[in-house]
Amino acid sequence: MAFVVLSPGLTADGRRGRISLATRKALDQLLGTQNRRPRRSGAIVWKITAPRPSARNRLQAALTAFSDQHRVDTAFLELPYRWQDFSVLAMDMDSTVITIECIDEIADFCGKKQEVAAITEAAMRGEIKDYAESLRQRVALLAGLSAAVLEEVIRYRLKFTPGAKTLVATARQHHVHTLLVSGGFTQFTGFVAEKIGFDQTRSNSLEIIDGHLTGRLLGNIVDARIKQSTLALACRSRGATTQQSIAIGDGANDLKMMKRSGLSVAHRAKPAVAAQAMQAIRHGGLDNVLDWFE
């Protein structure tokens, strides 16, 4: 026996949508069963005969195509997840907990957004192998910019991903330690952690002298290796293994952390990242993760 969870996508205004009757019937046909039950969240769970290993990849591919066709999220589960099996929830920030890439928005204030965004996209797709160097290149382009711009980005451009606060709050209710681990900057992670409710943050520090960005970073750069080690340390300090963690991200910089976790979730991720994650949020909010738990 196994389960398929169908969760709604987001509406145009960022609200949790509803699953249409046509979509339900289409998934009945794909799965060959109407053995389904609704959840209070609006999700629907199908109980199916567990596919043979040789057929599982075909089912996963079919569910992914279904998700994109109907603008919903699907998840194949051998069993529903249980909160008591997890000790740490680790999440990336840019394009995961928030909808923007902060460094791209900072660069917009000095007319270099297109240049910086191109490097950001290549790094997140995994096309740039040295993430730390790519970050240094982008930060160098910000030299001389007033530090007041950081507050402008927070005030006018930073938006939270729908469902982020609900997911973090629910994890904390189940005594799961919440970690925001980001290749972004402390000025943003501090704000986001306070508003969303994270227990801990780890991110990069922009050097600021006389109220202006120098184009340099302070300390060790939070790259894929540091993200992974930060997750491992958070688990170890709670007497847990990384298999007792959930890791959510969207870019190549998140893959090492995600691969160490017991539940890896790709959030509106680059194809190379989504292909390596255990589950994916493609069209809904982050609170769709909650539909996978009993």
PLY file of the C-alpha trace (Angstrom):
ply
format ascii 1.0
element vertex 294
property float x
property float y
property float z
element edge 293
property int vertex1
property int vertex2
end_header
0.00 0.00 0.00
1.12 3.57 -0.70
-0.36 7.05 -0.87
-0.59 9.93 -3.33
-1.32 13.38 -1.91
-2.87 16.05 -4.11
-2.47 19.61 -2.81
-3.86 22.79 -4.37
-1.81 25.36 -6.21
-1.83 29.06 -5.42
-4.35 31.51 -6.82
-3.21 34.62 -8.70
-3.24 36.61 -5.46
-1.13 34.04 -3.61
-3.89 32.26 -1.68
-4.30 28.53 -1.30
-6.52 27.42 -4.15
-9.13 24.69 -4.46
-8.92 21.39 -6.28
-11.54 21.12 -9.01
-13.73 18.09 -9.58
-12.16 17.69 -13.02
-8.69 17.54 -11.49
-9.83 14.93 -8.96
-11.36 12.77 -11.66
-8.25 13.11 -13.82
-6.09 11.80 -10.98
-8.60 8.99 -10.36
-8.02 7.95 -13.96
-4.25 8.24 -13.75
-4.08 6.17 -10.55
-6.78 3.71 -11.56
-8.71 4.14 -8.33
-11.25 6.39 -6.64
-10.08 5.33 -3.17
-9.54 8.86 -1.91
-10.39 10.96 1.11
-10.30 14.73 1.62
-8.29 16.48 4.30
-9.40 19.57 6.20
-6.59 21.54 4.54
-8.21 21.04 1.15
-5.76 18.35 0.08
-6.91 14.91 -1.06
-5.18 11.60 -0.29
-5.41 8.54 -2.54
-4.64 5.08 -1.18
-3.07 2.96 -3.92
-1.40 -0.40 -4.40
2.31 0.15 -3.89
4.01 0.11 -7.30
6.88 -2.22 -8.01
10.31 -0.53 -7.95
10.47 -0.71 -11.75
7.16 1.16 -12.03
7.77 3.75 -9.34
9.86 6.08 -11.53
7.16 5.99 -14.20
4.54 6.92 -11.62
6.69 9.77 -10.30
7.18 11.12 -13.82
3.45 10.87 -14.50
2.64 12.71 -11.27
5.12 15.48 -12.11
3.54 15.94 -15.53
0.09 15.92 -13.91
1.16 18.60 -11.44
2.35 20.90 -14.19
-0.69 20.29 -16.38
-3.18 21.02 -13.59
-1.09 23.56 -11.63
-1.26 21.53 -8.42
1.22 19.63 -6.24
1.41 15.85 -5.97
3.46 13.69 -3.62
4.00 9.93 -3.61
4.39 8.55 -0.08
5.11 5.03 1.07
3.69 6.20 4.40
2.66 9.64 5.66
5.46 11.48 7.46
5.31 11.93 11.24
6.58 15.00 13.09
8.01 12.86 15.88
10.50 11.46 13.36
12.11 14.87 12.81
14.18 17.18 15.00
15.28 19.97 12.63
13.69 21.90 9.76
16.31 23.71 7.64
15.25 26.14 4.93
16.95 28.29 2.34
15.82 31.92 2.25
15.99 33.52 -1.21
13.31 32.18 -3.58
12.26 29.73 -0.85
11.08 31.45 2.34
10.91 34.75 0.45
9.95 35.29 -3.17
12.96 37.38 -4.25
16.72 37.03 -4.62
17.89 39.83 -2.33
21.22 40.43 -4.05
19.46 40.95 -7.39
17.16 43.55 -5.84
20.09 45.35 -4.18
21.85 45.45 -7.54
18.80 47.10 -9.10
19.59 50.23 -7.10
22.91 50.64 -8.90
21.65 49.64 -12.34
23.29 46.21 -12.30
20.35 43.89 -11.64
20.49 42.20 -15.03
24.21 41.49 -14.72
23.95 40.19 -11.15
20.76 38.19 -11.81
22.43 36.36 -14.70
25.20 35.17 -12.37
22.65 34.26 -9.69
20.61 32.14 -12.11
23.69 30.33 -13.41
24.83 29.60 -9.86
21.43 28.27 -8.80
21.26 26.03 -11.87
24.63 24.59 -10.88
26.42 25.93 -13.95
28.97 27.79 -11.80
30.87 25.25 -9.74
32.52 27.73 -7.37
29.55 29.31 -5.61
31.75 31.33 -3.25
33.57 32.96 -6.15
30.31 33.71 -7.95
29.01 35.41 -4.80
32.18 37.48 -4.45
31.80 38.60 -8.07
28.22 39.70 -7.48
28.95 41.46 -4.19
31.90 43.31 -5.78
29.46 44.91 -8.22
27.67 46.52 -5.26
30.70 48.49 -4.05
29.90 52.09 -3.13
26.17 51.56 -2.77
24.53 53.17 0.26
23.71 50.66 2.99
20.32 52.36 3.26
19.37 50.42 0.16
19.18 47.24 2.25
16.32 48.70 4.26
14.63 49.84 1.04
14.69 46.27 -0.27
13.21 44.98 2.98
10.51 47.63 3.07
9.39 47.65 -0.54
10.47 44.44 -2.27
10.78 41.59 0.21
7.72 39.33 0.13
7.20 36.11 2.05
6.37 32.90 0.25
2.79 31.84 1.00
2.65 29.15 3.65
6.14 29.81 5.05
4.98 31.12 8.40
2.41 28.33 8.81
4.98 25.65 8.05
7.54 27.04 10.51
4.94 27.59 13.23
3.64 24.04 12.85
7.16 22.59 13.03
7.82 24.52 16.22
4.54 23.34 17.72
5.91 19.81 17.26
9.19 20.77 18.99
11.17 20.79 15.74
14.10 23.24 15.71
13.80 25.66 12.78
16.91 26.83 10.94
17.16 29.51 8.24
20.43 28.82 6.43
21.17 31.14 3.53
23.80 32.24 1.07
22.13 35.64 1.45
22.91 38.32 3.98
22.46 38.82 7.71
20.55 42.07 7.23
17.77 40.04 5.61
17.92 36.75 7.51
17.53 38.60 10.82
14.38 40.32 9.60
12.95 37.16 8.03
13.70 35.03 11.10
11.89 37.50 13.35
8.82 37.74 11.13
8.51 34.03 10.30
9.68 32.66 13.65
12.91 30.77 12.97
14.92 29.61 15.97
18.34 30.01 14.32
19.96 31.63 11.29
23.21 31.28 9.38
24.10 33.60 6.50
26.74 35.89 4.99
27.79 39.33 6.23
28.21 42.31 3.93
31.07 44.62 4.87
29.79 48.16 5.45
32.11 51.11 6.07
30.92 54.70 6.54
27.40 53.71 5.56
28.34 52.17 2.22
28.88 48.66 0.91
32.55 47.94 0.24
31.86 45.14 -2.22
33.37 42.60 0.17
32.07 39.93 2.54
33.13 39.27 6.12
34.06 35.80 7.38
33.46 32.42 5.80
31.03 32.31 2.91
27.92 30.20 3.46
28.12 27.86 0.48
26.77 24.34 -0.05
29.38 22.83 2.27
28.64 25.28 5.08
24.90 24.76 4.69
25.40 21.02 5.05
27.67 21.35 8.08
25.29 23.85 9.74
22.44 21.37 9.36
24.60 18.54 10.72
25.63 20.62 13.75
22.03 21.62 14.49
21.02 17.96 14.43
23.98 16.81 16.50
23.32 19.43 19.18
19.86 17.93 19.58
21.07 14.34 19.74
19.67 13.63 16.29
21.08 12.47 12.96
20.61 14.38 9.72
18.11 11.69 8.72
15.89 13.29 11.35
15.88 16.59 9.47
13.85 18.23 6.73
15.70 20.43 4.23
13.95 22.75 1.78
15.62 24.74 -0.99
15.54 25.74 -4.62
19.10 25.92 -5.91
22.27 23.91 -6.46
23.69 25.55 -3.33
21.09 23.63 -1.30
21.73 20.15 -2.69
24.36 18.97 -0.20
22.13 19.97 2.70
19.12 18.35 1.07
20.93 15.09 0.34
21.92 14.72 3.99
18.37 15.15 5.24
15.69 12.54 5.83
13.18 14.57 3.81
14.42 16.83 1.02
11.96 19.22 -0.59
12.58 21.21 -3.76
10.61 24.46 -3.73
9.86 25.84 -7.22
13.34 24.63 -7.92
15.68 24.48 -10.85
15.18 21.18 -12.76
18.52 19.74 -11.64
17.53 20.32 -8.01
13.95 19.05 -8.30
15.20 15.84 -9.92
17.32 15.04 -6.86
14.78 15.89 -4.15
12.48 13.40 -2.45
9.47 15.71 -2.80
8.70 18.95 -4.61
6.49 21.99 -4.23
5.88 23.16 -7.78
2.72 25.26 -7.75
1.48 25.61 -4.17
2.58 27.29 -0.98
5.10 25.96 1.49
2.27 24.82 3.74
1.56 22.07 1.20
4.36 20.21 3.00
1.95 19.80 5.92
-0.37 17.70 3.76
2.23 14.92 3.76
2.12 14.51 7.54
-0.32 12.40 9.50
0 1
1 2
2 3
3 4
4 5
5 6
6 7
7 8
8 9
9 10
10 11
11 12
12 13
13 14
14 15
15 16
16 17
17 18
18 19
19 20
20 21
21 22
22 23
23 24
24 25
25 26
26 27
27 28
28 29
29 30
30 31
31 32
32 33
33 34
34 35
35 36
36 37
37 38
38 39
39 40
40 41
41 42
42 43
43 44
44 45
45 46
46 47
47 48
48 49
49 50
50 51
51 52
52 53
53 54
54 55
55 56
56 57
57 58
58 59
59 60
60 61
61 62
62 63
63 64
64 65
65 66
66 67
67 68
68 69
69 70
70 71
71 72
72 73
73 74
74 75
75 76
76 77
77 78
78 79
79 80
80 81
81 82
82 83
83 84
84 85
85 86
86 87
87 88
88 89
89 90
90 91
91 92
92 93
93 94
94 95
95 96
96 97
97 98
98 99
99 100
100 101
101 102
102 103
103 104
104 105
105 106
106 107
107 108
108 109
109 110
110 111
111 112
112 113
113 114
114 115
115 116
116 117
117 118
118 119
119 120
120 121
121 122
122 123
123 124
124 125
125 126
126 127
127 128
128 129
129 130
130 131
131 132
132 133
133 134
134 135
135 136
136 137
137 138
138 139
139 140
140 141
141 142
142 143
143 144
144 145
145 146
146 147
147 148
148 149
149 150
150 151
151 152
152 153
153 154
154 155
155 156
156 157
157 158
158 159
159 160
160 161
161 162
162 163
163 164
164 165
165 166
166 167
167 168
168 169
169 170
170 171
171 172
172 173
173 174
174 175
175 176
176 177
177 178
178 179
179 180
180 181
181 182
182 183
183 184
184 185
185 186
186 187
187 188
188 189
189 190
190 191
191 192
192 193
193 194
194 195
195 196
196 197
197 198
198 199
199 200
200 201
201 202
202 203
203 204
204 205
205 206
206 207
207 208
208 209
209 210
210 211
211 212
212 213
213 214
214 215
215 216
216 217
217 218
218 219
219 220
220 221
221 222
222 223
223 224
224 225
225 226
226 227
227 228
228 229
229 230
230 231
231 232
232 233
233 234
234 235
235 236
236 237
237 238
238 239
239 240
240 241
241 242
242 243
243 244
244 245
245 246
246 247
247 248
248 249
249 250
250 251
251 252
252 253
253 254
254 255
255 256
256 257
257 258
258 259
259 260
260 261
261 262
262 263
263 264
264 265
265 266
266 267
267 268
268 269
269 270
270 271
271 272
272 273
273 274
274 275
275 276
276 277
277 278
278 279
279 280
280 281
281 282
282 283
283 284
284 285
285 286
286 287
287 288
288 289
289 290
290 291
291 292
292 293
